[in-house]
Amino acid sequence: MNNFDWKEEELKLFREAGRRAATILSEMINKLHTGMSARVLDEYAGELMKKLDVQSGPREDGFPGNTCISIYPIVAHGVPSKRIMRCGDLVNIDVAINYKGYYADLAYTLPLGEARPAYERICQAGKKALRNGISECRAGNDIGSIGKAMESAARSDGFTIIKNLCSHGLGKSLHAPPYNIFNYDSDEQEPLELVPGMMLALEPYVSSGACRAKETDNDWNLTTHNNSHVVQFEHTVLVTENGPEILTLL
């Protein structure tokens, strides 16, 4: 028996966690509008979490918000602030929840208001990178095939991958084995065969010209050295005998 031998009732709880997390993100996207602050949107997420009987995953790790809301030039781990969101902002929302001890994690990036062509291109590239990574989540594949597929997709569209932000496993905690899943092709990725039952939070960060995220003067907010645009798309994926099962479909 290994850590991925879930009982059927446990898998049902994982699927329900995924459904509730996706519901929260979907409702946040519907609520989002110009003139709103990230803090107000995050407070709305807190209300949804109470209604759906789930807890915020980031708050359990000491994060000062229910969700991460990153507004360009912040690219990840954005602390929901009083900053007013305006037309043309590139906004990333990352939702991670705990439902009865079972976790789900997903994220989505979108331009607010009328989309610029550059934003449309990078968002499509980010979605493609995630899809290609998910397609590799098959029993018997080596875990390194995921990052290789994601980076290949990003580069084929003229974009780069942020290399110091990883995908990860999850289960009865927000971060569980396998802990560090590189979003790019690397000889340093520890070999590991994918097996049924693995829960993976795949989250490639696709950039218009940066390869690393860096800290700001805030303990959480991350940006890039050259203020490149970055998008994040994320799903919780279950590895099954028959291929990948996405648990957080919007």
KAFENNOR-V132748 format. One record per backbone hydrogen bond with DSSP energy under -1.0 kcal/mol. NH is the residue of the N-H (numbers start at 1). CO is the residue of the C=O. E is the energy in kcal/mol with one decimal. If there is no record, write none. Layout:
nh=NH co=CO e=E
nh=NH co=CO e=E
//
This chain:
nh=5 co=2 e=-1.6
nh=6 co=4 e=-1.6
nh=11 co=7 e=-2.2
nh=12 co=8 e=-1.9
nh=13 co=9 e=-1.3
nh=14 co=10 e=-2.3
nh=15 co=11 e=-2.5
nh=16 co=12 e=-2.1
nh=17 co=13 e=-2.5
nh=18 co=14 e=-2.5
nh=19 co=15 e=-2.2
nh=20 co=16 e=-2.4
nh=21 co=17 e=-2.5
nh=22 co=18 e=-2.3
nh=23 co=19 e=-1.9
nh=24 co=20 e=-2.2
nh=25 co=21 e=-2.3
nh=26 co=22 e=-2.5
nh=27 co=23 e=-2.4
nh=28 co=24 e=-2.2
nh=29 co=25 e=-2.4
nh=30 co=26 e=-2.1
nh=31 co=27 e=-1.8
nh=32 co=28 e=-1.8
nh=35 co=85 e=-3.2
nh=36 co=33 e=-1.5
nh=38 co=83 e=-1.2
nh=39 co=81 e=-2.7
nh=41 co=37 e=-1.9
nh=42 co=38 e=-2.3
nh=43 co=39 e=-2.3
nh=44 co=40 e=-1.9
nh=45 co=41 e=-1.8
nh=46 co=42 e=-2.0
nh=47 co=43 e=-1.8
nh=48 co=44 e=-2.2
nh=49 co=45 e=-2.4
nh=50 co=46 e=-2.0
nh=51 co=47 e=-2.3
nh=52 co=48 e=-2.3
nh=53 co=50 e=-1.0
nh=54 co=49 e=-2.5
nh=55 co=98 e=-2.3
nh=57 co=96 e=-3.0
nh=60 co=56 e=-1.1
nh=61 co=58 e=-1.2
nh=62 co=59 e=-1.8
nh=63 co=58 e=-2.4
nh=65 co=63 e=-1.3
nh=68 co=94 e=-2.1
nh=69 co=78 e=-2.1
nh=70 co=92 e=-2.4
nh=72 co=90 e=-2.3
nh=74 co=71 e=-2.3
nh=75 co=222 e=-3.2
nh=76 co=222 e=-1.0
nh=85 co=36 e=-3.0
nh=88 co=112 e=-3.6
nh=89 co=86 e=-2.2
nh=91 co=110 e=-2.7
nh=92 co=70 e=-2.8
nh=93 co=108 e=-2.7
nh=94 co=68 e=-2.7
nh=95 co=106 e=-2.9
nh=97 co=104 e=-2.4
nh=98 co=55 e=-2.4
nh=99 co=102 e=-3.2
nh=102 co=99 e=-1.3
nh=103 co=171 e=-2.2
nh=104 co=97 e=-1.8
nh=106 co=95 e=-2.5
nh=107 co=234 e=-1.2
nh=108 co=93 e=-2.1
nh=110 co=91 e=-2.8
nh=112 co=89 e=-3.1
nh=120 co=116 e=-2.2
nh=121 co=117 e=-2.3
nh=122 co=118 e=-2.0
nh=123 co=119 e=-2.4
nh=124 co=120 e=-2.2
nh=125 co=121 e=-2.0
nh=126 co=122 e=-2.3
nh=127 co=123 e=-2.3
nh=128 co=124 e=-2.2
nh=129 co=125 e=-2.4
nh=130 co=126 e=-2.0
nh=131 co=127 e=-2.5
nh=132 co=128 e=-2.5
nh=133 co=129 e=-2.0
nh=134 co=130 e=-2.7
nh=135 co=131 e=-2.1
nh=136 co=133 e=-1.0
nh=137 co=134 e=-2.0
nh=138 co=136 e=-2.3
nh=140 co=194 e=-2.8
nh=141 co=138 e=-2.4
nh=143 co=192 e=-2.6
nh=145 co=142 e=-2.0
nh=146 co=143 e=-1.4
nh=148 co=144 e=-1.8
nh=149 co=145 e=-1.9
nh=150 co=146 e=-2.1
nh=151 co=147 e=-2.8
nh=152 co=148 e=-2.1
nh=153 co=149 e=-1.8
nh=154 co=150 e=-2.2
nh=155 co=151 e=-2.8
nh=156 co=152 e=-2.0
nh=158 co=155 e=-1.6
nh=159 co=154 e=-2.6
nh=160 co=207 e=-2.4
nh=162 co=205 e=-2.5
nh=163 co=211 e=-3.6
nh=167 co=181 e=-2.6
nh=168 co=201 e=-2.0
nh=169 co=178 e=-1.8
nh=170 co=199 e=-1.8
nh=171 co=173 e=-2.2
nh=176 co=169 e=-2.3
nh=181 co=167 e=-2.4
nh=189 co=186 e=-1.1
nh=194 co=141 e=-3.2
nh=197 co=239 e=-3.3
nh=198 co=195 e=-1.7
nh=200 co=237 e=-3.0
nh=201 co=168 e=-3.8
nh=202 co=235 e=-1.9
nh=206 co=231 e=-2.2
nh=207 co=160 e=-3.1
nh=208 co=229 e=-2.3
nh=214 co=223 e=-3.1
nh=216 co=221 e=-1.4
nh=222 co=76 e=-1.9
nh=223 co=214 e=-2.7
nh=231 co=206 e=-2.6
nh=233 co=204 e=-1.0
nh=234 co=107 e=-2.0
nh=235 co=202 e=-1.5
nh=237 co=200 e=-3.2
nh=238 co=245 e=-3.0
nh=239 co=198 e=-2.6
nh=240 co=243 e=-1.4
nh=243 co=240 e=-1.4
nh=245 co=238 e=-2.3
nh=247 co=236 e=-2.9
//
